[in-house]
């Protein structure tokens, strides 16, 4: 099912909930990439993975939605988003694992993650991923 209208805007009824709660650019990026991937690979999991990988180049997941990355921080957010055929690398679930520790710490502070000042960069990524998953689960309820 196409995720964009004939005008190229995202169909709200076809978007995942976390993307519905995100800005219009995130919605367009996901929808247009998904539609293109469906033409190339067919409907299904692969089209979804391609669309999320494209979204991770311009946005990062913060809580239950996606926010634009800072200027200069564009690009894949983790090894899986870097892509390539038949990839099965670890994903950070939308957290920009390539961001600086300071950026990750600032996000952890915003999300009120306890113990953040003592965490390494990898620990911050994992803590943010868990916090995002919890926020998304709460939003579904």
N, C-alpha and C positions, 0 to 999 in steps of 0.2 A: 504494500500500500504506500503510495507516495506520501512523503512527509511535507511537501511544499505545494502551494497553490500554483495556479497558472501564472500568477504575478510574481512568484518566487518567494513569497512569504511562508513562514512555517505554519503548518496546520496544528493548532493547539491540541486538537483531539488525538493526534498521532505522536505527540512528543512524550518522552519519559517525564515523570513528575519533577525530578531534580532540574531538568532543563526548562520545564514550564515556569519554574520559580526563578529562572535566570534572565539575563538581559536579552534583548532582541538579537544582538550579534551572535550570542551563543546559540540561540534557537535556529537562526539562519545557517550558521556553520554546520551544526549537527544535521539539520534537515537536508540541506543541499548535498552534503557529503554522503549521507545515508542513501539518498535517491540515486546518486552517481554510483555508489557501491552496489546497489541492488541491480542496476543495469549491467555492471561488470560481473558480479558474483552470484546474483540471485538473492531473493529475500532470505533472511535468517541471521544467525549469529555472526557470520563474517562481516556482513554489512554493518551490523551494530558495532563491532569492534573497530572497523575502519572509521566510522563516524565519531566514536569516542576518541580514537587516536588523533584525529584531526582537531577535535575540540580541545584536546590537551595541549596543542601547540599554541593556542591563543588564550586559553582560560585555565583556571585551577579551581578545584572543588573546595569550597569553604562552607562547612556546615552542611546544610541541605540544598545548596544551590552552587552554581558556577559563577566565578567572578573573573573579569579580564585580568591577564597578567600585566605587571608593570611594563612600561616601555623598555625595550632592551632585554626583557626576560622571555621573549617569544621563543618557541622551539619546543621540542618534545619534553614532556615532564618526567619521563622515566624511561627505562630501557625498553619496555614493551611498546610505548608510544613511538619510539624511534622506528619501529616497524620492520618491514622486510617480509619476505614470503615465509610462511609457516613459522612465525615467531611464537615462542612460548616462554618468554622471559618474565621475570617478576614485575608486577605492576604495583604502583603506589596508590591506585584507586582514585586518581584525580589530584592527589597532593603533588605539588611540583618538587619532586625529589632533587632536581637540579638547582633549585633556588639556594640562596645563601642561608647559612645557619641563622643569621639575624632576621631574615625574612620569615623563616619557619618559626623562630622564637616569637616574633611579633604576632603571627597568626595564632600560635598557641596561647599567647597572652589574651588575645581577643576572644578566644574560645574557652578561656579560663581553665586551661589544662594544668593540674597541680604537678609540682616538681619539675616544671619546664626549664628552670634555670640550671639544673644539674644534668640535663639530658644532652646527649651527643646529637649530631645532625640526624643520624639514622634513627635514633630513638624518637626525635621530634617528628620525623616523617611517619613512623608507626603510630605514635600517639595522635597525630592529626588525622590519620586514616581512621582510627577507631572512633575519634570524636565525630568525624564526618558521618560514619556509618550510624552512630547513635542518633545524630541529628536527623538523618534521612529517615530512620525507623520511626522516630517521634513524629515527623511530619506526615508520615503515612497513616498514623493512627487517627 
